[in-house]
């Protein structure tokens, strides 16, 4: 072990093996996965997945900037893993696979579930009712979920004095969370984008052949 | 082997009387040579260590804030900042008076200063709550939301503290073991400056909302070039030093340091390209992400920590490493298997099953290096545990070495699918990560620095009481931290796997354990403050000039004699060997 060449060669080769196996091989195997045509639950035929656009794409940046993924994963695991609880908890209808993530840069799989998985959160909170719920929950988590440990994202909202008619998108807050009379809480463009992102976030839109078990 | 162990300053216990004189002479020459080499390493090593210590304090601050926010989600950091600033303003005049007093010992001064600060903080808490009735108008700003403080904490621990502490250790160990004075000191100091500018920009960036949410690579895209340039300088220095070495035998610590310096720039560069600058498709990013993140611990921090323990333990107790062959097995199996282990972070996730299987195999094979290194470290210590009562360096390093065995065995088991089904996505993983990065790596590095700094500055540690405080706060703190999160994590996993168990209930059950974690974290943070005070006092030249190592307590003459009866070394040799 006193020879520089031996040491250098060994250090390079051991390391290169893992680089080849864990970075290069998956790159070759999975980097070229393409979208596929499929039918949604509503019977609409479309290409899946599709890249996010406009407000939802901006909302994803808000999600990234505030580190949401450090408490919320975005992956549904197989029905044979962990008692199949991900699917039984109604977080998704099937496991997620590589194709579900091909437009995600960076990918937000997550490694922690302090809060529930959000891979398909749009399925749980859909439509205008879902958006209203998300706004209230982001502003005052414990008003919607007593006992929740989620931080308030009040900084994505603006408190302003009501002049004339109250705004249509003002939050309907109650109890200790309501602003003092004469004031209202309205979402900033960031909050609207984030909620828009959450209301389209669906990694189970199409039943993929490779996800069947 | 015999010749080289002597040259490395390790006394062999079984030398005959006739050789003793020649040995003492040889050791004297070696000690002088080491002193000359140390003086060349002084500025660069201290520059990196100063940066490491600075960011360790900030990392602790952000870690503590993040921890508190998990059980008090509305916690506002501005309260702590206000408390810190005002208590400092109130107590500093008093501290100056105390520090100037001529009748007090240094320990007493430190004690009174601490008391003054705590009293000022308590006074202000009372005043603000009941007299001035100060309330912050809104809860927290965007900069202090949980997700951002968490990214900041991890980045600062990984790059601000861990990497800089490792490089500081390398800059001292490598010249010593190569027996060649450090070359290009200015380039290394410039590299430290570049590195710290990068870290500073990165922290501001994350807090401003530019973090990338890629775990372990959270710094905004403008930061990695700083870090890559800096790492490249250190790596180039390492290669040149290695080729210029005067010592033909390459001691085990040097293999580890050399490997680490070579692996880290490669890892980091590949990872930022595939995850940040030119993201690959979908989960290919995740694979690269965890290949990188796991290897930052496995092929960067771990080799430095293990290598340093291989140096400090024999050095302090004056006895060669138990087995040369075990150290070879340990090194090469670590290089091969650890690098394959990362995918267990994606167990159950949307990646091909063969990748998880490969990593599970790699993780299980880690038992080989762990057992080899464990046997080697612990058998070297066997019969010398009594030394832990005296030497701070040894106590920290042995704590770290024992933790290394424990955390690696735990990690290997954690990679099993059955185990991961429960432990994944819970605080169990967080506890494990801290046991590794803190209980093992950080504790060993503290031990290294307690040995290294006095030899670089020629200045002994100002207060053995403060060192003792540092040790106990950190060690008890990490034990509380690890235990509470492990228990909590296991219950979380069981409850999440039961689809009928309400999720919100699982969250509430975490509360008592999260509070325990904050208590453990606060103790560790306080320990770091003690370390920072010791370090600053040392480089400012407070305390006695160095004549021998600072022990927790001095050995009695009977104890010294009892030790000498075990070998033929003279008291002078024992003193010399311990330098």
Interface residues (C-beta under 8 A of the other chain):
Chain A: X1 X2 X4 X7 X8 X10 X11 X12 X14 X15 X17 X18 X19 X21 X22 X23 X26 X27 X29 X30 X31 X32 X33 X63 X64 X65 X66 X67 X68 X69 X70 X71 X73 X75 X77 X78 X81 X82 X83 X84 X85 X88 X89 X95 X96 X97 X98 X99 X100 X101 X102 X103 X104 X105 X106 X107 X108 X109 X110 X111 X112 X113 X114 X115 X116 X141 X145 X146 X147 X148 X149 X150 X151 X152 X153 X154 X155 X156 X159
Chain B: X69 X70 X71 X73 X74 X138 X139 X140 X141 X142 X145 X146 X147 X148 X150 X151 X209 X210 X211 X212 X213 X214 X215 X242 X243 X248 X249 X250 X255 X258 X259 X262 X263 X266 X270 X274 X275 X276 X279 X280 X281 X282 X283 X284 X285 X286 X287 X288 X291 X295 X299 X328 X332 X335 X336 X339 X340 X342 X343 X345 X346 X348 X349 X350 X351 X352 X355 X358 X359 X362 X421 X422 X424 X425 X426 X429 X430 X496 X497 X498 X499 X503 X504 X505 X507 X508 X510 X511
